[in-house]
């Protein structure tokens, strides 16, 4: 059986992967909107950075915690 896009293992859905994907998508959307409307400033860069970090860091922490637990 093949592992799906938002699955940890075949048949096991992953909320963490879905949340990371949503955070990445929202960060990209905010960045595109800010560039398109020429409203790019330090505050927008900070918000986009937070969304991008929020997309990748939780999964990395989860992998690290699983390794330590074993």
ChimeraX attribute file (.defattr): number of C-alpha atoms within 10 A of each C-alpha:
attribute: neighborCount
match mode: 1-to-1
recipient: residues
	/A:1	6
	/A:2	8
	/A:3	12
	/A:4	13
	/A:5	12
	/A:6	17
	/A:7	16
	/A:8	14
	/A:9	13
	/A:10	12
	/A:11	12
	/A:12	11
	/A:13	15
	/A:14	14
	/A:15	12
	/A:16	17
	/A:17	18
	/A:18	15
	/A:19	17
	/A:20	20
	/A:21	17
	/A:22	15
	/A:23	20
	/A:24	20
	/A:25	15
	/A:26	16
	/A:27	23
	/A:28	16
	/A:29	13
	/A:30	17
	/A:31	18
	/A:32	13
	/A:33	13
	/A:34	16
	/A:35	13
	/A:36	10
	/A:37	8
	/A:38	9
	/A:39	12
	/A:40	15
	/A:41	10
	/A:42	9
	/A:43	10
	/A:44	16
	/A:45	15
	/A:46	11
	/A:47	14
	/A:48	21
	/A:49	16
	/A:50	14
	/A:51	20
	/A:52	19
	/A:53	15
	/A:54	18
	/A:55	23
	/A:56	17
	/A:57	12
	/A:58	15
	/A:59	15
	/A:60	11
	/A:61	11
	/A:62	12
	/A:63	12
	/A:64	11
	/A:65	11
	/A:66	10
	/A:67	9
	/A:68	8
	/A:69	7
	/A:70	5
